[in-house]
Structures are given as C-alpha cells and as structure tokens.
Amino acid sequence: MDDMETGIDHRILAALRARAADPRVATAARALSGAGEHGALWITAGLAAATVDGARRDAWLRATALTAGAHLASMVVKRIVRRPRPPHVEPLVRTAGRHSFPSSHATSATAAAVAYGALGAYAVPPLAAAMCLSRLVVGVHYPSDVAAGAALGALTARVGARWMKAGAHGRRGRRS
C-alpha cells in the first residue's frame, strides 16, 4: 500500500473506532465480534437451518460448508500475508491471532450472506454487514482487511453456488 492508501485506511478506522464512545455501540460491536469468532454464528445458523428445513437440508449443509471453507481460506491467506493488527487504536476485544489481513469475520459473514441469502435467509446480509463494521468499531482491523475478507467470502460462496444449489435438488431423482 502506498502512503495515501495507508492514511485513508488509518483515518477511516479511527473514525469508526471513535463510534465506540457510545456504550450502546461498543456493546453491540463487542457482541457481534464475539458471536462471529471462528465463524461460529454463521456455522451455527446454517446447521440450525439444515435441521429445521428438511426439504433443503443438503443445500443448507453445503452452504454451511462453503461458509466454513471461506473462513478457513481467510486463515490461510492471513498466515501468508501476516499483516499486523492496527497499532494506532486501542482494541475493545481480544483477538485469536496477531494478523489482520484479511478479516476472517468479514470473510465468513459475507460467505454466509451470499450462500444463505440465496436460500432465502434475507436477514443474514444486513447482520453480516453489521458484523463487518463491528470489526472496525472494536479496532482490530483496517477497512482494507474487512473489504478483502468480504471479497474472499463473496467469491468463495459464488464459486460454490452451483454445488450448493445442487443440494437443494439432490434428494429428488436418487435411486434407492
């Protein structure tokens, strides 16, 4: 990144982190960040949907697998890039690791938004967007980390969309 991009990244992060001065915003951001750790919220939601929507169980399980796969992909990229977390803001939460790029929370949230949204879970995209913003409010990612994570999550879910949707029809036409 050049100095101008880095400066913008720092300024946007500082501005969003300042929103945490409102205790309601800080509490909500902490809660979202905690729920999204290791993709837990999204994986749990996908498994719950697979349990209650028996007719599309295979599609939900595949969508959940795509979400978990996106999260794992972000962890691999994170270990390769090794960008440190922002040092210029005080974080509101502890993190599982030292590396910032890409945001694994944003990756799994966006993968879930795309995959679960395709199955009709229309509440997921706004919640995923809030999850992405929470990582900036709690001060543990640069905006470019979140944007890269969101792009990786969307790409993963889109690449697997055909496979996921095949699960919605997989029970029909099977021979016993």
PyMOL CGO cylinders between C-alpha atoms (Angstrom):
from pymol import cmd
from pymol.cgo import CYLINDER

trace = [
    CYLINDER, 0.00, 0.00, 0.00, 1.18, 3.49, -0.65, 0.3, 1, 1, 1, 1, 1, 1,
    CYLINDER, 1.18, 3.49, -0.65, 1.13, 6.27, 1.95, 0.3, 1, 1, 1, 1, 1, 1,
    CYLINDER, 1.13, 6.27, 1.95, -2.14, 7.75, 0.72, 0.3, 1, 1, 1, 1, 1, 1,
    CYLINDER, -2.14, 7.75, 0.72, -3.97, 4.40, 0.93, 0.3, 1, 1, 1, 1, 1, 1,
    CYLINDER, -3.97, 4.40, 0.93, -2.49, 3.71, 4.35, 0.3, 1, 1, 1, 1, 1, 1,
    CYLINDER, -2.49, 3.71, 4.35, -3.53, 7.17, 5.55, 0.3, 1, 1, 1, 1, 1, 1,
    CYLINDER, -3.53, 7.17, 5.55, -7.10, 6.67, 4.38, 0.3, 1, 1, 1, 1, 1, 1,
    CYLINDER, -7.10, 6.67, 4.38, -7.23, 3.22, 5.99, 0.3, 1, 1, 1, 1, 1, 1,
    CYLINDER, -7.23, 3.22, 5.99, -5.99, 4.70, 9.29, 0.3, 1, 1, 1, 1, 1, 1,
    CYLINDER, -5.99, 4.70, 9.29, -8.40, 7.65, 9.20, 0.3, 1, 1, 1, 1, 1, 1,
    CYLINDER, -8.40, 7.65, 9.20, -11.47, 5.54, 8.42, 0.3, 1, 1, 1, 1, 1, 1,
    CYLINDER, -11.47, 5.54, 8.42, -10.56, 3.08, 11.16, 0.3, 1, 1, 1, 1, 1, 1,
    CYLINDER, -10.56, 3.08, 11.16, -10.00, 5.86, 13.70, 0.3, 1, 1, 1, 1, 1, 1,
    CYLINDER, -10.00, 5.86, 13.70, -13.35, 7.47, 12.80, 0.3, 1, 1, 1, 1, 1, 1,
    CYLINDER, -13.35, 7.47, 12.80, -15.29, 4.21, 13.15, 0.3, 1, 1, 1, 1, 1, 1,
    CYLINDER, -15.29, 4.21, 13.15, -13.44, 3.20, 16.31, 0.3, 1, 1, 1, 1, 1, 1,
    CYLINDER, -13.44, 3.20, 16.31, -14.48, 6.58, 17.80, 0.3, 1, 1, 1, 1, 1, 1,
    CYLINDER, -14.48, 6.58, 17.80, -18.14, 5.49, 17.46, 0.3, 1, 1, 1, 1, 1, 1,
    CYLINDER, -18.14, 5.49, 17.46, -17.46, 3.08, 20.33, 0.3, 1, 1, 1, 1, 1, 1,
    CYLINDER, -17.46, 3.08, 20.33, -17.54, 6.07, 22.70, 0.3, 1, 1, 1, 1, 1, 1,
    CYLINDER, -17.54, 6.07, 22.70, -21.28, 5.39, 22.75, 0.3, 1, 1, 1, 1, 1, 1,
    CYLINDER, -21.28, 5.39, 22.75, -21.62, 2.43, 25.16, 0.3, 1, 1, 1, 1, 1, 1,
    CYLINDER, -21.62, 2.43, 25.16, -24.53, 1.00, 23.14, 0.3, 1, 1, 1, 1, 1, 1,
    CYLINDER, -24.53, 1.00, 23.14, -22.40, 0.91, 20.00, 0.3, 1, 1, 1, 1, 1, 1,
    CYLINDER, -22.40, 0.91, 20.00, -19.45, -0.60, 21.88, 0.3, 1, 1, 1, 1, 1, 1,
    CYLINDER, -19.45, -0.60, 21.88, -21.65, -3.27, 23.44, 0.3, 1, 1, 1, 1, 1, 1,
    CYLINDER, -21.65, -3.27, 23.44, -23.23, -4.21, 20.12, 0.3, 1, 1, 1, 1, 1, 1,
    CYLINDER, -23.23, -4.21, 20.12, -19.86, -4.29, 18.34, 0.3, 1, 1, 1, 1, 1, 1,
    CYLINDER, -19.86, -4.29, 18.34, -18.34, -6.48, 21.05, 0.3, 1, 1, 1, 1, 1, 1,
    CYLINDER, -18.34, -6.48, 21.05, -21.30, -8.85, 20.93, 0.3, 1, 1, 1, 1, 1, 1,
    CYLINDER, -21.30, -8.85, 20.93, -21.15, -9.19, 17.15, 0.3, 1, 1, 1, 1, 1, 1,
    CYLINDER, -21.15, -9.19, 17.15, -17.40, -9.70, 17.21, 0.3, 1, 1, 1, 1, 1, 1,
    CYLINDER, -17.40, -9.70, 17.21, -17.72, -12.38, 19.87, 0.3, 1, 1, 1, 1, 1, 1,
    CYLINDER, -17.72, -12.38, 19.87, -20.53, -14.18, 18.05, 0.3, 1, 1, 1, 1, 1, 1,
    CYLINDER, -20.53, -14.18, 18.05, -18.53, -14.20, 14.82, 0.3, 1, 1, 1, 1, 1, 1,
    CYLINDER, -18.53, -14.20, 14.82, -15.36, -15.70, 16.28, 0.3, 1, 1, 1, 1, 1, 1,
    CYLINDER, -15.36, -15.70, 16.28, -14.24, -18.64, 14.10, 0.3, 1, 1, 1, 1, 1, 1,
    CYLINDER, -14.24, -18.64, 14.10, -17.42, -18.24, 12.03, 0.3, 1, 1, 1, 1, 1, 1,
    CYLINDER, -17.42, -18.24, 12.03, -19.44, -19.66, 14.94, 0.3, 1, 1, 1, 1, 1, 1,
    CYLINDER, -19.44, -19.66, 14.94, -22.59, -17.58, 14.41, 0.3, 1, 1, 1, 1, 1, 1,
    CYLINDER, -22.59, -17.58, 14.41, -22.79, -18.44, 10.73, 0.3, 1, 1, 1, 1, 1, 1,
    CYLINDER, -22.79, -18.44, 10.73, -21.97, -22.12, 11.08, 0.3, 1, 1, 1, 1, 1, 1,
    CYLINDER, -21.97, -22.12, 11.08, -24.49, -22.50, 13.91, 0.3, 1, 1, 1, 1, 1, 1,
    CYLINDER, -24.49, -22.50, 13.91, -27.15, -20.68, 11.89, 0.3, 1, 1, 1, 1, 1, 1,
    CYLINDER, -27.15, -20.68, 11.89, -26.53, -22.88, 8.84, 0.3, 1, 1, 1, 1, 1, 1,
    CYLINDER, -26.53, -22.88, 8.84, -26.70, -26.07, 10.89, 0.3, 1, 1, 1, 1, 1, 1,
    CYLINDER, -26.70, -26.07, 10.89, -29.88, -24.87, 12.59, 0.3, 1, 1, 1, 1, 1, 1,
    CYLINDER, -29.88, -24.87, 12.59, -31.46, -24.11, 9.23, 0.3, 1, 1, 1, 1, 1, 1,
    CYLINDER, -31.46, -24.11, 9.23, -30.46, -27.57, 7.96, 0.3, 1, 1, 1, 1, 1, 1,
    CYLINDER, -30.46, -27.57, 7.96, -32.21, -29.06, 10.98, 0.3, 1, 1, 1, 1, 1, 1,
    CYLINDER, -32.21, -29.06, 10.98, -35.49, -27.21, 10.55, 0.3, 1, 1, 1, 1, 1, 1,
    CYLINDER, -35.49, -27.21, 10.55, -35.64, -27.10, 6.73, 0.3, 1, 1, 1, 1, 1, 1,
    CYLINDER, -35.64, -27.10, 6.73, -35.53, -30.81, 5.97, 0.3, 1, 1, 1, 1, 1, 1,
    CYLINDER, -35.53, -30.81, 5.97, -36.58, -30.34, 2.36, 0.3, 1, 1, 1, 1, 1, 1,
    CYLINDER, -36.58, -30.34, 2.36, -33.41, -28.31, 1.69, 0.3, 1, 1, 1, 1, 1, 1,
    CYLINDER, -33.41, -28.31, 1.69, -31.14, -29.90, 4.29, 0.3, 1, 1, 1, 1, 1, 1,
    CYLINDER, -31.14, -29.90, 4.29, -28.44, -30.74, 1.75, 0.3, 1, 1, 1, 1, 1, 1,
    CYLINDER, -28.44, -30.74, 1.75, -28.40, -27.18, 0.39, 0.3, 1, 1, 1, 1, 1, 1,
    CYLINDER, -28.40, -27.18, 0.39, -28.10, -25.73, 3.90, 0.3, 1, 1, 1, 1, 1, 1,
    CYLINDER, -28.10, -25.73, 3.90, -25.30, -28.14, 4.77, 0.3, 1, 1, 1, 1, 1, 1,
    CYLINDER, -25.30, -28.14, 4.77, -23.47, -27.22, 1.58, 0.3, 1, 1, 1, 1, 1, 1,
    CYLINDER, -23.47, -27.22, 1.58, -23.97, -23.51, 2.24, 0.3, 1, 1, 1, 1, 1, 1,
    CYLINDER, -23.97, -23.51, 2.24, -22.60, -24.04, 5.74, 0.3, 1, 1, 1, 1, 1, 1,
    CYLINDER, -22.60, -24.04, 5.74, -19.62, -25.92, 4.33, 0.3, 1, 1, 1, 1, 1, 1,
    CYLINDER, -19.62, -25.92, 4.33, -18.96, -23.04, 1.92, 0.3, 1, 1, 1, 1, 1, 1,
    CYLINDER, -18.96, -23.04, 1.92, -19.09, -20.59, 4.83, 0.3, 1, 1, 1, 1, 1, 1,
    CYLINDER, -19.09, -20.59, 4.83, -16.68, -22.68, 6.90, 0.3, 1, 1, 1, 1, 1, 1,
    CYLINDER, -16.68, -22.68, 6.90, -14.43, -23.15, 3.85, 0.3, 1, 1, 1, 1, 1, 1,
    CYLINDER, -14.43, -23.15, 3.85, -14.31, -19.41, 3.26, 0.3, 1, 1, 1, 1, 1, 1,
    CYLINDER, -14.31, -19.41, 3.26, -13.30, -18.90, 6.89, 0.3, 1, 1, 1, 1, 1, 1,
    CYLINDER, -13.30, -18.90, 6.89, -10.50, -21.47, 6.54, 0.3, 1, 1, 1, 1, 1, 1,
    CYLINDER, -10.50, -21.47, 6.54, -9.32, -19.83, 3.31, 0.3, 1, 1, 1, 1, 1, 1,
    CYLINDER, -9.32, -19.83, 3.31, -9.06, -16.48, 5.12, 0.3, 1, 1, 1, 1, 1, 1,
    CYLINDER, -9.06, -16.48, 5.12, -6.94, -18.07, 7.82, 0.3, 1, 1, 1, 1, 1, 1,
    CYLINDER, -6.94, -18.07, 7.82, -4.55, -19.43, 5.19, 0.3, 1, 1, 1, 1, 1, 1,
    CYLINDER, -4.55, -19.43, 5.19, -4.27, -16.02, 3.50, 0.3, 1, 1, 1, 1, 1, 1,
    CYLINDER, -4.27, -16.02, 3.50, -3.75, -14.40, 6.91, 0.3, 1, 1, 1, 1, 1, 1,
    CYLINDER, -3.75, -14.40, 6.91, -0.78, -16.70, 7.62, 0.3, 1, 1, 1, 1, 1, 1,
    CYLINDER, -0.78, -16.70, 7.62, 0.75, -15.86, 4.26, 0.3, 1, 1, 1, 1, 1, 1,
    CYLINDER, 0.75, -15.86, 4.26, 0.26, -12.07, 4.35, 0.3, 1, 1, 1, 1, 1, 1,
    CYLINDER, 0.26, -12.07, 4.35, 0.97, -11.63, 8.10, 0.3, 1, 1, 1, 1, 1, 1,
    CYLINDER, 0.97, -11.63, 8.10, -0.20, -8.01, 8.28, 0.3, 1, 1, 1, 1, 1, 1,
    CYLINDER, -0.20, -8.01, 8.28, -0.16, -6.83, 11.91, 0.3, 1, 1, 1, 1, 1, 1,
    CYLINDER, -0.16, -6.83, 11.91, -3.30, -5.53, 13.54, 0.3, 1, 1, 1, 1, 1, 1,
    CYLINDER, -3.30, -5.53, 13.54, -3.71, -1.73, 13.75, 0.3, 1, 1, 1, 1, 1, 1,
    CYLINDER, -3.71, -1.73, 13.75, -1.39, -0.34, 16.42, 0.3, 1, 1, 1, 1, 1, 1,
    CYLINDER, -1.39, -0.34, 16.42, -2.82, 3.20, 16.43, 0.3, 1, 1, 1, 1, 1, 1,
    CYLINDER, -2.82, 3.20, 16.43, -6.16, 2.39, 18.11, 0.3, 1, 1, 1, 1, 1, 1,
    CYLINDER, -6.16, 2.39, 18.11, -6.95, 0.67, 21.38, 0.3, 1, 1, 1, 1, 1, 1,
    CYLINDER, -6.95, 0.67, 21.38, -8.90, -2.54, 20.63, 0.3, 1, 1, 1, 1, 1, 1,
    CYLINDER, -8.90, -2.54, 20.63, -12.08, -3.28, 22.56, 0.3, 1, 1, 1, 1, 1, 1,
    CYLINDER, -12.08, -3.28, 22.56, -11.79, -7.06, 22.20, 0.3, 1, 1, 1, 1, 1, 1,
    CYLINDER, -11.79, -7.06, 22.20, -9.12, -9.71, 22.32, 0.3, 1, 1, 1, 1, 1, 1,
    CYLINDER, -9.12, -9.71, 22.32, -8.30, -11.47, 19.09, 0.3, 1, 1, 1, 1, 1, 1,
    CYLINDER, -8.30, -11.47, 19.09, -7.49, -15.09, 18.37, 0.3, 1, 1, 1, 1, 1, 1,
    CYLINDER, -7.49, -15.09, 18.37, -4.40, -14.09, 16.39, 0.3, 1, 1, 1, 1, 1, 1,
    CYLINDER, -4.40, -14.09, 16.39, -1.97, -11.28, 15.68, 0.3, 1, 1, 1, 1, 1, 1,
    CYLINDER, -1.97, -11.28, 15.68, -2.67, -10.95, 11.97, 0.3, 1, 1, 1, 1, 1, 1,
    CYLINDER, -2.67, -10.95, 11.97, -5.18, -8.65, 10.39, 0.3, 1, 1, 1, 1, 1, 1,
    CYLINDER, -5.18, -8.65, 10.39, -5.44, -9.30, 6.63, 0.3, 1, 1, 1, 1, 1, 1,
    CYLINDER, -5.44, -9.30, 6.63, -7.99, -10.40, 5.60, 0.3, 1, 1, 1, 1, 1, 1,
    CYLINDER, -7.99, -10.40, 5.60, -10.68, -10.19, 8.25, 0.3, 1, 1, 1, 1, 1, 1,
    CYLINDER, -10.68, -10.19, 8.25, -11.89, -13.73, 8.86, 0.3, 1, 1, 1, 1, 1, 1,
    CYLINDER, -11.89, -13.73, 8.86, -15.06, -12.34, 10.47, 0.3, 1, 1, 1, 1, 1, 1,
    CYLINDER, -15.06, -12.34, 10.47, -15.82, -10.44, 7.25, 0.3, 1, 1, 1, 1, 1, 1,
    CYLINDER, -15.82, -10.44, 7.25, -14.99, -13.49, 5.13, 0.3, 1, 1, 1, 1, 1, 1,
    CYLINDER, -14.99, -13.49, 5.13, -17.34, -15.87, 6.93, 0.3, 1, 1, 1, 1, 1, 1,
    CYLINDER, -17.34, -15.87, 6.93, -20.05, -13.22, 7.34, 0.3, 1, 1, 1, 1, 1, 1,
    CYLINDER, -20.05, -13.22, 7.34, -20.08, -12.36, 3.64, 0.3, 1, 1, 1, 1, 1, 1,
    CYLINDER, -20.08, -12.36, 3.64, -19.92, -16.01, 2.58, 0.3, 1, 1, 1, 1, 1, 1,
    CYLINDER, -19.92, -16.01, 2.58, -22.96, -16.65, 4.79, 0.3, 1, 1, 1, 1, 1, 1,
    CYLINDER, -22.96, -16.65, 4.79, -24.74, -13.58, 3.42, 0.3, 1, 1, 1, 1, 1, 1,
    CYLINDER, -24.74, -13.58, 3.42, -24.29, -14.80, -0.16, 0.3, 1, 1, 1, 1, 1, 1,
    CYLINDER, -24.29, -14.80, -0.16, -24.90, -18.52, 0.45, 0.3, 1, 1, 1, 1, 1, 1,
    CYLINDER, -24.90, -18.52, 0.45, -27.73, -18.26, 2.99, 0.3, 1, 1, 1, 1, 1, 1,
    CYLINDER, -27.73, -18.26, 2.99, -29.23, -15.30, 1.18, 0.3, 1, 1, 1, 1, 1, 1,
    CYLINDER, -29.23, -15.30, 1.18, -29.54, -17.48, -1.93, 0.3, 1, 1, 1, 1, 1, 1,
    CYLINDER, -29.54, -17.48, -1.93, -31.60, -19.88, 0.18, 0.3, 1, 1, 1, 1, 1, 1,
    CYLINDER, -31.60, -19.88, 0.18, -33.94, -17.10, 1.30, 0.3, 1, 1, 1, 1, 1, 1,
    CYLINDER, -33.94, -17.10, 1.30, -32.36, -16.05, 4.61, 0.3, 1, 1, 1, 1, 1, 1,
    CYLINDER, -32.36, -16.05, 4.61, -32.80, -12.36, 3.89, 0.3, 1, 1, 1, 1, 1, 1,
    CYLINDER, -32.80, -12.36, 3.89, -31.93, -11.24, 7.42, 0.3, 1, 1, 1, 1, 1, 1,
    CYLINDER, -31.93, -11.24, 7.42, -28.37, -12.54, 7.04, 0.3, 1, 1, 1, 1, 1, 1,
    CYLINDER, -28.37, -12.54, 7.04, -26.93, -9.86, 4.69, 0.3, 1, 1, 1, 1, 1, 1,
    CYLINDER, -26.93, -9.86, 4.69, -27.70, -6.89, 6.99, 0.3, 1, 1, 1, 1, 1, 1,
    CYLINDER, -27.70, -6.89, 6.99, -26.41, -8.82, 10.00, 0.3, 1, 1, 1, 1, 1, 1,
    CYLINDER, -26.41, -8.82, 10.00, -23.28, -9.72, 8.05, 0.3, 1, 1, 1, 1, 1, 1,
    CYLINDER, -23.28, -9.72, 8.05, -22.73, -6.06, 7.16, 0.3, 1, 1, 1, 1, 1, 1,
    CYLINDER, -22.73, -6.06, 7.16, -23.05, -5.15, 10.83, 0.3, 1, 1, 1, 1, 1, 1,
    CYLINDER, -23.05, -5.15, 10.83, -20.52, -7.88, 11.68, 0.3, 1, 1, 1, 1, 1, 1,
    CYLINDER, -20.52, -7.88, 11.68, -18.07, -6.40, 9.17, 0.3, 1, 1, 1, 1, 1, 1,
    CYLINDER, -18.07, -6.40, 9.17, -18.47, -2.91, 10.63, 0.3, 1, 1, 1, 1, 1, 1,
    CYLINDER, -18.47, -2.91, 10.63, -18.10, -4.25, 14.16, 0.3, 1, 1, 1, 1, 1, 1,
    CYLINDER, -18.10, -4.25, 14.16, -14.52, -5.27, 13.41, 0.3, 1, 1, 1, 1, 1, 1,
    CYLINDER, -14.52, -5.27, 13.41, -13.69, -1.64, 12.69, 0.3, 1, 1, 1, 1, 1, 1,
    CYLINDER, -13.69, -1.64, 12.69, -15.61, -0.28, 15.67, 0.3, 1, 1, 1, 1, 1, 1,
    CYLINDER, -15.61, -0.28, 15.67, -13.75, -2.63, 18.04, 0.3, 1, 1, 1, 1, 1, 1,
    CYLINDER, -13.75, -2.63, 18.04, -10.48, -1.51, 16.40, 0.3, 1, 1, 1, 1, 1, 1,
    CYLINDER, -10.48, -1.51, 16.40, -8.96, -4.81, 15.31, 0.3, 1, 1, 1, 1, 1, 1,
    CYLINDER, -8.96, -4.81, 15.31, -8.95, -4.41, 11.51, 0.3, 1, 1, 1, 1, 1, 1,
    CYLINDER, -8.95, -4.41, 11.51, -8.24, -1.83, 8.86, 0.3, 1, 1, 1, 1, 1, 1,
    CYLINDER, -8.24, -1.83, 8.86, -11.06, -1.15, 6.37, 0.3, 1, 1, 1, 1, 1, 1,
    CYLINDER, -11.06, -1.15, 6.37, -8.97, -2.82, 3.66, 0.3, 1, 1, 1, 1, 1, 1,
    CYLINDER, -8.97, -2.82, 3.66, -8.81, -6.01, 5.80, 0.3, 1, 1, 1, 1, 1, 1,
    CYLINDER, -8.81, -6.01, 5.80, -12.59, -6.06, 6.02, 0.3, 1, 1, 1, 1, 1, 1,
    CYLINDER, -12.59, -6.06, 6.02, -13.03, -5.30, 2.30, 0.3, 1, 1, 1, 1, 1, 1,
    CYLINDER, -13.03, -5.30, 2.30, -10.60, -8.08, 1.35, 0.3, 1, 1, 1, 1, 1, 1,
    CYLINDER, -10.60, -8.08, 1.35, -12.34, -10.50, 3.70, 0.3, 1, 1, 1, 1, 1, 1,
    CYLINDER, -12.34, -10.50, 3.70, -15.73, -9.63, 2.28, 0.3, 1, 1, 1, 1, 1, 1,
    CYLINDER, -15.73, -9.63, 2.28, -14.44, -10.11, -1.27, 0.3, 1, 1, 1, 1, 1, 1,
    CYLINDER, -14.44, -10.11, -1.27, -12.94, -13.50, -0.38, 0.3, 1, 1, 1, 1, 1, 1,
    CYLINDER, -12.94, -13.50, -0.38, -16.19, -14.60, 1.30, 0.3, 1, 1, 1, 1, 1, 1,
    CYLINDER, -16.19, -14.60, 1.30, -18.34, -13.49, -1.62, 0.3, 1, 1, 1, 1, 1, 1,
    CYLINDER, -18.34, -13.49, -1.62, -16.03, -15.16, -4.13, 0.3, 1, 1, 1, 1, 1, 1,
    CYLINDER, -16.03, -15.16, -4.13, -16.00, -18.42, -2.21, 0.3, 1, 1, 1, 1, 1, 1,
    CYLINDER, -16.00, -18.42, -2.21, -19.78, -18.52, -1.94, 0.3, 1, 1, 1, 1, 1, 1,
    CYLINDER, -19.78, -18.52, -1.94, -20.30, -17.56, -5.59, 0.3, 1, 1, 1, 1, 1, 1,
    CYLINDER, -20.30, -17.56, -5.59, -17.82, -20.17, -6.83, 0.3, 1, 1, 1, 1, 1, 1,
    CYLINDER, -17.82, -20.17, -6.83, -19.65, -22.82, -4.81, 0.3, 1, 1, 1, 1, 1, 1,
    CYLINDER, -19.65, -22.82, -4.81, -23.18, -21.62, -5.62, 0.3, 1, 1, 1, 1, 1, 1,
    CYLINDER, -23.18, -21.62, -5.62, -23.92, -24.29, -8.23, 0.3, 1, 1, 1, 1, 1, 1,
    CYLINDER, -23.92, -24.29, -8.23, -22.70, -27.05, -5.91, 0.3, 1, 1, 1, 1, 1, 1,
    CYLINDER, -22.70, -27.05, -5.91, -24.75, -25.61, -3.04, 0.3, 1, 1, 1, 1, 1, 1,
    CYLINDER, -24.75, -25.61, -3.04, -27.94, -25.36, -5.08, 0.3, 1, 1, 1, 1, 1, 1,
    CYLINDER, -27.94, -25.36, -5.08, -27.46, -28.92, -6.34, 0.3, 1, 1, 1, 1, 1, 1,
    CYLINDER, -27.46, -28.92, -6.34, -28.03, -29.95, -2.74, 0.3, 1, 1, 1, 1, 1, 1,
    CYLINDER, -28.03, -29.95, -2.74, -31.48, -28.39, -2.87, 0.3, 1, 1, 1, 1, 1, 1,
    CYLINDER, -31.48, -28.39, -2.87, -32.47, -30.88, -5.54, 0.3, 1, 1, 1, 1, 1, 1,
    CYLINDER, -32.47, -30.88, -5.54, -30.20, -33.75, -4.56, 0.3, 1, 1, 1, 1, 1, 1,
    CYLINDER, -30.20, -33.75, -4.56, -32.91, -35.84, -2.87, 0.3, 1, 1, 1, 1, 1, 1,
    CYLINDER, -32.91, -35.84, -2.87, -35.14, -35.92, -5.94, 0.3, 1, 1, 1, 1, 1, 1,
    CYLINDER, -35.14, -35.92, -5.94, -34.35, -38.46, -8.59, 0.3, 1, 1, 1, 1, 1, 1,
    CYLINDER, -34.35, -38.46, -8.59, -31.99, -40.53, -6.44, 0.3, 1, 1, 1, 1, 1, 1,
    CYLINDER, -31.99, -40.53, -6.44, -32.21, -44.24, -6.91, 0.3, 1, 1, 1, 1, 1, 1,
    CYLINDER, -32.21, -44.24, -6.91, -32.67, -46.34, -3.80, 0.3, 1, 1, 1, 1, 1, 1,
]
cmd.load_cgo(trace, "trace")
